[in-house]
C-alpha cells in the first residue's frame, strides 16, 4: 500500500490548518490509485478497520451513482452508527438503500408540494429581512448565533409546523446532538458526550413524534401533516421515521446551510474584489456566488460507503465488505475539473461541485431551498449599507465530517453611527 504522510483516518489530521489538509488532498489526487487508511480498532479485541479514500471528482461522482455497488448501509458516517442506536432511533434516509430508500424518499418528495415550496420561499425572504433587522437593533459581534444559524432553523421550523414554544429547545438539542460529530475528544469526553448527544436526539425525536400524533388527528397546512397523513402506495411516515427524518433535516438542512453562510461571509471578507463584483450586480452574480461558497467550503466533508460486490474504480479493485469514503472536500478542489481550484471565483462556470452530493439517489433533497436561503440572506446583508465583514478567522470545530464553524466574530457599521464588533 502507498505510504502517506497525512492519515485521513487520524483525528489529528482534521485539527491541522485547512491549507495543510488541502495540500494532502492534492497529493493524494495525484497518485495512481486510491489509498487505504487504517483506522483505530473498535475495541481492544476488535479487528483493525480501515477505508479507501476516494479523493478525485470523477471517482466520488461515479461511486455516488452506483448505489448497488457502493451502499449507504449500514451507515454513511465515521464511525458507522451502532446497531442498537439504529434500532432505537430508526434508520436515517441517508443510511438506506434500494427499495426501502426509494419508498421513503417518495413519501418525503411528494410532501414537498409546489405550493409548500412556494410558501417556503416567500417565508425565507421574510425571515432573512427580520434577522438583519434584529442584527441592526441588537448590534451583536458573533455571526453564527446572531445570524447564520437562525435562518435555516426558523425556515425549517416554519415549514415543518413546529410550534414556537418548542423551537428554543430544539435549537439546543440540535447543538448538543451534533457538537462532537467527527471531533477528537479525550477519554472522559468520549465516555460522557455520546450519552449527552443521544439524550438530546431522543428528546428532540419524542417532541416531534408528539407533534406528529397531533397532526394525524388535526392536520394543518405544514410539512409534518403532509408526511404523517401521506398516502404514497399506502405509506405515510410513522413516529420513528418522522423523528429520523427531522433529525436528518436538522443536520442536512440547518447545520450545513449555517456553515455555508458563515464561510461565505469569511470568503467575501478575504476576497474584497469578489465582494465588489457581487455588489456591482447582485442578481447577476448571486447564484454563482452561492455555488462557489458551497464548493469552496464544502459543508459536508465526507460520506462513507460499503462495497457490495467486486468492482474496479479509479485504478483499484474493491472486494465485498470494503469501506470507501467519498471525500467531497477533495473532489471540490480537483484541478482536472476546476481550473485554479483554490481560487474563490464567483464567476466560475461551469461549477459542477459536489457540495450536495455526487448525484444518484442520495442527491440532497434540500439543495434548492439551501440556495434560496443563502441568496436571500446575503442580499439583505450586503445590499443594506452596513459594511458587513468578518473579523479574524472562523473558529473551526476540526471535524472529519463537516466543515463546522463554532463561531465567527464580525463587524458592521450603520451610516451616522459608530461601527460595532471591532
CORBEL-V874906 format. One record per pair of residues at least 12 apart in sequence whose ideal C-beta (glycine too) atoms are under 6 Angstrom apart, sorted by the first residue. I is the first residue (numbers start at 1). J is the second residue. D is the distance in whole Angstrom. If there is no record, write none. Layout:
i:I j:J d:D
i:I j:J d:D
This chain:
i:1 j:36 d:5
i:2 j:35 d:5
i:4 j:35 d:6
i:6 j:24 d:4
i:7 j:37 d:6
i:8 j:37 d:5
i:8 j:53 d:5
i:9 j:37 d:4
i:9 j:39 d:4
i:11 j:184 d:3
i:14 j:398 d:5
i:14 j:400 d:5
i:15 j:398 d:5
i:22 j:333 d:6
i:25 j:55 d:6
i:25 j:330 d:4
i:28 j:55 d:5
i:29 j:55 d:5
i:29 j:56 d:5
i:32 j:315 d:5
i:33 j:315 d:4
i:33 j:316 d:4
i:34 j:52 d:5
i:34 j:53 d:6
i:34 j:54 d:6
i:34 j:314 d:5
i:34 j:316 d:5
i:35 j:53 d:5
i:36 j:50 d:6
i:36 j:52 d:5
i:37 j:50 d:6
i:37 j:51 d:6
i:37 j:53 d:6
i:38 j:50 d:5
i:51 j:323 d:4
i:51 j:325 d:5
i:52 j:324 d:5
i:53 j:325 d:6
i:53 j:327 d:6
i:54 j:324 d:6
i:54 j:326 d:5
i:55 j:327 d:5
i:55 j:330 d:4
i:56 j:334 d:6
i:57 j:331 d:4
i:57 j:334 d:4
i:57 j:337 d:5
i:59 j:313 d:6
i:59 j:314 d:4
i:60 j:326 d:5
i:60 j:331 d:4
i:60 j:354 d:6
i:60 j:358 d:5
i:61 j:358 d:4
i:63 j:326 d:6
i:64 j:358 d:3
i:64 j:359 d:5
i:64 j:360 d:5
i:65 j:359 d:5
i:65 j:360 d:4
i:67 j:97 d:6
i:67 j:360 d:6
i:67 j:361 d:6
i:69 j:308 d:6
i:69 j:311 d:5
i:70 j:305 d:4
i:71 j:97 d:5
i:71 j:306 d:5
i:71 j:308 d:5
i:72 j:95 d:5
i:72 j:97 d:5
i:73 j:95 d:6
i:73 j:97 d:5
i:75 j:95 d:5
i:76 j:94 d:5
i:76 j:95 d:6
i:76 j:303 d:4
i:76 j:304 d:5
i:78 j:304 d:5
i:90 j:240 d:4
i:90 j:241 d:6
i:90 j:244 d:4
i:92 j:244 d:5
i:92 j:248 d:5
i:106 j:232 d:5
i:107 j:230 d:5
i:107 j:232 d:5
i:107 j:235 d:6
i:110 j:232 d:6
i:111 j:223 d:6
i:111 j:226 d:4
i:111 j:227 d:5
i:111 j:230 d:6
i:120 j:159 d:5
i:121 j:372 d:6
i:123 j:158 d:5
i:124 j:155 d:5
i:124 j:372 d:5
i:124 j:373 d:5
i:124 j:376 d:5
i:125 j:376 d:5
i:127 j:151 d:6
i:127 j:154 d:5
i:127 j:155 d:6
i:128 j:151 d:6
i:128 j:376 d:4
i:128 j:377 d:5
i:128 j:380 d:5
i:129 j:380 d:6
i:131 j:147 d:6
i:131 j:150 d:5
i:131 j:151 d:6
i:132 j:380 d:4
i:135 j:147 d:6
i:139 j:420 d:4
i:141 j:409 d:6
i:141 j:421 d:4
i:142 j:407 d:5
i:143 j:408 d:4
i:143 j:410 d:4
i:144 j:262 d:6
i:144 j:407 d:5
i:144 j:408 d:6
i:148 j:258 d:5
i:148 j:261 d:4
i:148 j:262 d:5
i:149 j:258 d:5
i:151 j:373 d:6
i:151 j:377 d:5
i:152 j:253 d:6
i:152 j:254 d:4
i:152 j:257 d:4
i:152 j:258 d:6
i:152 j:373 d:6
i:153 j:171 d:6
i:153 j:254 d:5
i:156 j:249 d:6
i:156 j:253 d:5
i:159 j:223 d:5
i:160 j:223 d:5
i:160 j:224 d:5
i:161 j:220 d:6
i:161 j:222 d:3
i:161 j:224 d:5
i:166 j:207 d:6
i:170 j:204 d:6
i:173 j:200 d:4
i:173 j:203 d:6
i:173 j:204 d:4
i:174 j:250 d:5
i:176 j:196 d:6
i:176 j:197 d:6
i:176 j:200 d:4
i:177 j:197 d:5
i:177 j:200 d:4
i:177 j:201 d:5
i:178 j:255 d:6
i:180 j:193 d:5
i:181 j:401 d:5
i:182 j:399 d:4
i:182 j:400 d:4
i:182 j:401 d:3
i:183 j:397 d:6
i:183 j:398 d:6
i:183 j:399 d:5
i:205 j:243 d:3
i:208 j:242 d:6
i:208 j:243 d:5
i:208 j:246 d:5
i:209 j:239 d:4
i:209 j:243 d:5
i:211 j:224 d:6
i:212 j:224 d:6
i:212 j:228 d:5
i:212 j:239 d:6
i:212 j:242 d:5
i:215 j:228 d:5
i:216 j:228 d:5
i:253 j:366 d:5
i:256 j:299 d:4
i:257 j:370 d:5
i:257 j:373 d:6
i:259 j:299 d:5
i:259 j:403 d:6
i:259 j:404 d:6
i:259 j:405 d:5
i:260 j:293 d:6
i:260 j:294 d:5
i:260 j:297 d:6
i:260 j:299 d:5
i:261 j:374 d:6
i:262 j:405 d:4
i:262 j:408 d:5
i:263 j:297 d:4
i:264 j:293 d:4
i:265 j:390 d:5
i:266 j:390 d:5
i:266 j:394 d:5
i:267 j:344 d:5
i:269 j:389 d:5
i:269 j:390 d:4
i:271 j:344 d:5
i:274 j:344 d:6
i:274 j:346 d:5
i:278 j:346 d:6
i:279 j:382 d:6
i:285 j:346 d:5
i:286 j:375 d:5
i:288 j:346 d:5
i:288 j:347 d:6
i:289 j:346 d:4
i:290 j:371 d:5
i:290 j:374 d:5
i:290 j:375 d:5
i:291 j:351 d:5
i:292 j:346 d:5
i:292 j:348 d:5
i:294 j:355 d:4
i:295 j:332 d:5
i:295 j:353 d:4
i:295 j:355 d:6
i:296 j:344 d:5
i:297 j:403 d:5
i:298 j:328 d:5
i:298 j:329 d:4
i:298 j:332 d:5
i:298 j:355 d:6
i:298 j:403 d:6
i:299 j:402 d:6
i:299 j:403 d:5
i:300 j:402 d:5
i:301 j:329 d:4
i:301 j:402 d:6
i:301 j:403 d:6
i:302 j:325 d:5
i:302 j:327 d:5
i:303 j:326 d:5
i:304 j:325 d:5
i:305 j:324 d:5
i:306 j:323 d:6
i:307 j:320 d:6
i:307 j:322 d:4
i:308 j:320 d:6
i:328 j:354 d:5
i:331 j:354 d:5
i:332 j:353 d:5
i:332 j:354 d:6
i:385 j:415 d:6
i:386 j:412 d:4
i:387 j:412 d:6
i:387 j:413 d:4
i:388 j:412 d:5
i:389 j:411 d:6
i:390 j:408 d:6
i:390 j:410 d:5
i:391 j:409 d:4
i:391 j:410 d:6
i:391 j:411 d:5
i:392 j:409 d:5
i:394 j:408 d:4
i:395 j:407 d:5
